């Protein structure tokens, strides 16, 4: 996997003779101005931060090798490139996820204190784990239309141009996608109450305090009766292969996990996927990241815990910004 690229700047693309191409630095600055938005688009499409970084890098390489005179609207041109790169990846990703060991969960994204790779888009709830899982119900084309419309506010005419389809077809795809996202079901949107940021943060902090103290009664107070705990170890680390359902079962499960937790592990509340989440770490090494959704009764109704080390690289690279990260 590639690392966070390009960050604050991008290297000028050289001409065939090895010298920087005229205007390359300006082109790199132009690209960096769009980078956060492109990452947000790719992440919502793929559910993987590392893959989103790879897509953004591929888009930069195409941008740096394109005649700028043929690009009248750089933002739209780059969005089209990123969207098509993601569509190509989604086809193979679906087959991979069908054979995944245990529950497949999106790769968590941490924000640095007050900022991060998703800050370019105001509606952070569009990157919640709950919504990303609902987007897995969609075909690649439906997902592209839904993300471009809901998260980025593109009109149907522009989305049709980005995807090289007719506007009527675009509207049909969006309608199907919206209906499928709204369908009730395990983890469906109807299961959850409003986001309520303050309430969610208070519950997450209470959960962390109870877990730190081994307070099982405290855990019971913040969990809904029919809470569901999902684990994603990817077959790389020990994790529950099936969801754990019900407050009593989840509390007993957590008690067992606590007995097996690596010595020196700490729990830190951090912004994960646009909302308060939990990071398990030993110093700066992250061993797990959890996100939650509130049940309609105002308690924690769903917990998604990612411990697959292949999905923690991006979060680990960002975690150093948190004051508790040094353990």
JOHU-V801780 format. One record per backbone hydrogen bond with DSSP energy under -1.0 kcal/mol. NH is the residue of the N-H (numbers start at 1). CO is the residue of the C=O. Records with the same first field share a line. If there is no record, write none. Layout:
NH: CO ; CO
This chain:
15: 19
18: 15
21: 13
24: 21
27: 23
28: 24
29: 25
30: 26
31: 27
32: 28
33: 29
34: 31
38: 34
39: 35
40: 36
41: 37
42: 38
43: 39
44: 40
45: 41
46: 42
47: 43
52: 48
53: 49
54: 50
55: 51
56: 52
57: 53
58: 54
59: 55
60: 56
61: 57
62: 58
63: 59
64: 60
66: 63
70: 67
71: 68
77: 73
78: 74
79: 75
80: 76
81: 77
82: 78
83: 79
84: 80
85: 81
86: 82
87: 83
88: 84
89: 85
90: 86
91: 87
93: 89
94: 90
96: 92
97: 93
98: 94
100: 97
107: 47
111: 271
115: 112
119: 116
121: 118
124: 122
126: 123
127: 124
128: 125
132: 128
133: 129
134: 130
135: 131
137: 134
138: 135
143: 139
144: 140
145: 141
146: 142
147: 143
148: 144
149: 145
150: 146
151: 147
152: 147
154: 148
159: 155
160: 156
161: 157
162: 158
163: 159
165: 160
170: 166
171: 167
172: 168
173: 169
174: 170
175: 171
176: 172
177: 173
178: 174
179: 175
180: 176
181: 177
182: 178
188: 185
191: 188
192: 189
193: 294
200: 196
201: 197
202: 198
203: 199
204: 200
205: 201
206: 202
207: 203
208: 204
209: 205
210: 206
211: 207
212: 208
213: 209
215: 210
216: 214
219: 215
220: 216
221: 217
224: 300
227: 224
228: 301
229: 244
230: 303
232: 305
236: 233
244: 229
246: 227
247: 225
250: 246
251: 247
252: 248
253: 249
254: 250
255: 251
256: 252
257: 253
258: 254
259: 255
265: 262
266: 281
268: 279
270: 277
272: 275
273: 109
275: 272
277: 270
278: 290
279: 268
280: 288
281: 266
282: 285
285: 282
287: 280
288: 280
289: 306
290: 278
291: 304
293: 302
295: 299
298: 295
300: 222
301: 293
302: 293
303: 228
304: 291
305: 230
306: 289
307: 232
308: 232
311: 308
312: 309
316: 312
317: 313
318: 314
319: 315
321: 318
322: 319
325: 322
327: 324
